[in-house]
Amino acid sequence: MTARDLRKTPYAAQPRRGSALDRGGEMISVIVPLVDERQDALEFYREYAPSLRPLGREVEFVFVRSPGRDGIASVEDVADPGSEKIRVIDVGKPVGHATMLKLALDRSEGGIVVILPPSFRVAPDDLPRLVRQVDQGCDMAVAWRRSHKRGWFSRLQSACANLVLNTLTGTGFHDATCRTYAMRQEVLADLPLYGGYIRFLPILADHEGFRVDEVVVHPHPSDRHPRLYSPTLYLGWLIDSLGLFFLLRFTHRPLRFFGLMGALLGVGGSAILAVLLVQRLGGQGIANRPTLVLGVLLVTLGAQSIALGLIGEIVVHFQAFRSSPYRLARLPEPSVDDPTEHP
C-alpha cells in the first residue's frame, strides 16, 4: 500500500456524515463553460440531460457564455424540456475558463458538481457513473477514456501530456486532460481556480488530500476525430505545467528551489572565474575575454537567486500562521462520556 493510499483509506472506506448516501441523493449541478462561438448550449443539454434522469435526482444545467452568444436562454427554449433547471450566465466581456467556472459555481445549488469541457469528450451514458462514484465515498471522480476507438493522434497527445504531468507532479493519472469530472461542491472551495490551472483540477485535489478516483468511460463519438491546437496553446500548457510543478513542490519551501538554482549558477560562475584567475596568474590577459563576463554574470545571478529564495522563506514564515498545510478529512466524533464535553 502506498503513502497515497494510506492517506486516503481511513475516511474513504465509509460514507461521510451528511453525504448523498445519508440524504437520499443530492442535487446535481452540471456546469458547462461555452468559450467558443461554435458551441451550442442546447446541444449540450439535449446530449447529457437524458442520461442523468435515471438517477432520480434534481438536476440543473449552468451555462456560462461569452458576449454576443445567442441560443438557449431558459428552459422554455428547449423543444422537449425535462425536469432540469437551466441557468444561463452571460458575461459582459471575454473571460477565461477559470473565471467562467467560478461564476457558475457561485450560482449553482447542487451538492455534487459535474464539470464538462467546452467540447464533447465523454459518452452521455457514462456520465452517471461519475456521479455514482462520488456517492460511493470519493471526493472527485475523473473520467478515463480507456478506448482505442479514438484516433491515434489524439491518443498520442493525451499520452504525452499525461506523461509530462505525472513526471512533474508525481501522480499517476491516466487521462488528466479529459477535463470531465464529478465532485462534491466543497472540493472546489479548497482548490485555486485561476489561470491555466483549471486544467489540473484532479492533480490539485490529490495534492490537497482529497480522494480522487478514475472511472473508465467511453469517448464521445465526436471525440474520435483528431484535435490539433495552435502552437501558442501547447506552449501555454507547458508553461502552466512547470508552474504547477513549482507550486506543488516548493510553495512552502521556496529556498529549496531558488537555492539550488543559485548554487548551480554560482558554482558554474566560480569555476569559470577560478580558471581565468589561474590563467591570469600565468601571464595571460583576460580583460577582453567573454568568459570573464560570463563568469561574473553567473555568480551574480546565483547570488540573486539565493536572495530571492530567502525572501520567499521570510514571506512563507510570516504567512504560516494564517494557513494550514494540511486538510482534515474527517473529524472524530466526540465521545458521550468525554468529561471535556460537559461543563
N, C-alpha and C positions, 0 to 999 in steps of 0.2 A: 504494500500500500504506500503510495507516495505522500509527500507532505501536503500536496494539494487535496488529496482525498481525506487525510486526517483532519484538515482544517474544516472540511465541509460535512463530514459524516455525522457529528453529534446532533446537528439541528436539521439535517436534510432527511434523516431517517423517519421523522414523524411530522405530521402537519403542524403548522404554526397556529397559535390561537387566533381566531378571527379570520382564518383563511377561507378560501372558497369552499373547502370541504366542510367547514362548520356552518357557513351561511347558505348553503344550498346553491351556490353559483353566483359569482359577482358579475356586474355589468362589464361588457367588453367594449372598449373604445378602439376603433380602427383608424389610425392616423395615416394619411396619405399626403405628402407634400408634392404639389404639382409645380415643378420648376421648369418645365418645358412646354412650349406652346402647342406641341403635338399631342400632349396628354389630355385625356378626357375623363373628368370625374365620373360622369355617368357610366363610362365603360368599366371603370374600376368597381363601381357599385354593383353593376349587373354581374360582374365576373365573380366577386367574392361574397356578396351578401347571401346568396342561396346556400353556400357551403357552411355558413355559420348558424343558420336557423335550426338545424337538428340538435344543437347544443341546448336549446331550450332556455336561452338567456336573453336578457335585454342587450341589444347591440346598437351602437351609434357609430356613424362614419363622420370623421372630421377631416375635411379637405382644406388645405391652405393653398391659395392660388396667387400667382404673380399678377401685377396690374394688367388690365386690359383683357382679361380672360373672360369669355362668355361660356354659356352652357348651364349646367345644373346649378340652381340656386337654393332649392329646398326639395322636400320630399314630393311636393306637388309636381315637380318637373319629371319625376320618374314615371314611365309608362305603366309599370307593374310594381307599385311600391309594396314593400313588406312592412314588417313591424319596426324596422330600424329607424332610428333618428338620423337626421342628416344635418350636419353643421358645415357651413361654407364660410371660410375666413378669407377675405380679400385684403392683401397687404397694400399699403399705399405706394411702396416703391420696391424695386427688386431687392430681395434679400437672399441670404444663403440658406442652405438646407437646415443647418442647426437652428437658425432663428425661426424658420417655419415650424420646426418640431417643438420649440419652446412655446410658440404662440398656440399651437394646437393642444399641447399638454396643459396649458393654463386654462383652457376652455373645455377640456374633456372631463367626463364624470365617471368613467369606468375604473374599477379597481384593477382590472387587467388591461394592459395596453398592447395592441398589436400594431407594429410599425411595418409599413410596406414601402419599398423603394419606389422611386418615380417611374419605374418600368416593371413589367411583369417578370417575376423571377420564379415563383413557386406555383405549382398546380393548385387550383382552388380547393380541390377535395382534401388536400393535405394540410390546409391552414388550421382546421380544428385540432389536429394532432399537436400543434404547438401549444394551444390553449390547455389541452388535457395534460401536457407535460408540466405546465405550471401548477395545475391543480394537484398533481401528484407530489409536489413539495419543492420543486426547483424555483429559483428566483427569476431566471431568464431561460427561455428556450430559443435556440438558434437553428435556423433551417440549414440542412446539409444536403446539397444536391448531388448525391452519390449516384449518378447515372451516366452512362456512356452515350445517351441519346443526344447530348449536347455536342456542338461542333468541336473539333479538335483544337481549333484556335482559342475558343472560349475556355476550354478545359486547361489549355496551356497557360493562358493568362491567369486563371484562378490559382493554378498550382504554383506559379512563380510568385504571385502576390502572397499566398499563404506561407510559402517557404520563407520569404523575407520577413513577414510579420512574426512567425514562430521563432525565427532565429534571433530577431531583435528583442522580443518580449519574453521569450522562454515559455510560451504557451504551446498548445497542441491542437488548435482548431483546424478543421479540415476545409471549412468554407466560410471564413470570416468575412469574405467580400460579398456574400449573398445579400446582406442587409435586410433580412426579413426576420423579425423577432416577435416573441410574445413574452411579456414580463409583467411583474407587479408594478403598479404605478410608483410606489415609493423607491423602487430601484433607480429610476431616472432622477429622483431628487438628490441622490448621492453621487451622480456622475456629472462631469463637466460637459456641458452642451454648448460648445462654441467652436468656430472654425472648422477645420477639416477633421477634427477628432470625432465627429459624428459617425465617421466610417468605422470606428474601432470600439463601438459600444460593448461587444462581448469581451474584448480584452480588458477594457477599463472595469467592467463589472467583475470579472475574475480577479483582477488586481485588488479590488476593494473587498474581496472576501465573499462575494455572492456566489451561490451555486448556479453555474451555467451549464446547461445540458444541450447537446446537439441532437437534433431529431432528423432522421433520414426522410427526405421528401423527394418528390418527382419534380423535375423542372417544368416550367410552363412551356407550352408549345412554341410561343414566340421567343423563348429564351434559347432555343436551339440554333438561332441564327447568330453568327459571329458579330461581336461588337468591337469596333476599332475606334479609339478615342484620340483626341488631339495630343501631340507631344507635351504641351503645357500641362494637361491633366495628369499624365503619367509622372511628370517631374514634380508637380504639386503633391501627388500622393506619396512619392518617395521622400520629399522633404517633411511631410507630416509624419511619416513613419519614423524618421530619425528623431523628430521632436517627441514622438510618443516614447521612443526608447529612452531619451533623456528624462522625461517626466516620470516614468515608471522606475528607473534605476537610481536617479540622482536628485530627486526633488528634495529629500530630507538630508542629503549629504553632497552638496554641490562641490565641496573641496575635493572629493574623490575624483570627479571628472576633470575639473579645471586644474587641479593639482597634478594629475597625471599628464594632461596635455602640456602644462607648463614645464614639468620636469623633462619630458621628452624634447621639447623645444630648447630648453636651457642646456641640456646635456649635449645636444647636437651643436648648438652655437658655441658652447665652451670647448668642444673638441676641435672645431674649426679654428677658433682663436688660439688654442694651445699649439696647433700645428704651425700657424702663422708666427707665433712667438718664437718657436724653435728655429724657424727659417730666418726670422729677423736677427736672432742672436748669432746665426751662422753667416750673416753678412748680406742676406738677400733683402731687397726692397719690397715692401708690402703696401705702400701708401696708395698705389694706383690699382690694386688688385680687387676685383669684385668680391672675392671670397671674404675679404675683411668686412665689407658692408653686410654680406650675408650672415656672417658670424655675429656681428653686433645686433642685427635685426632679430635673429633667432633668440638671443639672450634677452633682448628687450621684450619680445612677445612672450617668452616664457615667464618672465617676472610679472608682466601684466596679467597673464592667465592665472597665476597663483594668487595674485592680489584680488582678482575678480572672484575666485573661489572663496577666499577669506571673507570678502564682503557678503557673499551668498550665505556662508555659515553664520555670520552675525545676524542676517535677516531671519534665517530659519530659527536661530536661538530665541530671538525676541517674539517670534510668532508661534513658538511651540506650545505655549500655554493656551492659545486660542483654538487650536485644532488638535484632533486626536489622530494618531497614525493607524488606529485600528477601528474595527466596527464590530459591535456585539451582535451576534446572530440571534441569540435568544436569551433573555434574562431568566434566571432561575426564579421559580415561583416561591414566595415566602412561606415558610412553614407555619402551621397554625399554632404550634407550641413554642414558636420562637419568642422569647421574652422581649426582644427588642421591638417587636411589632405592637406591644401593648404598653402604654404609659403606666 
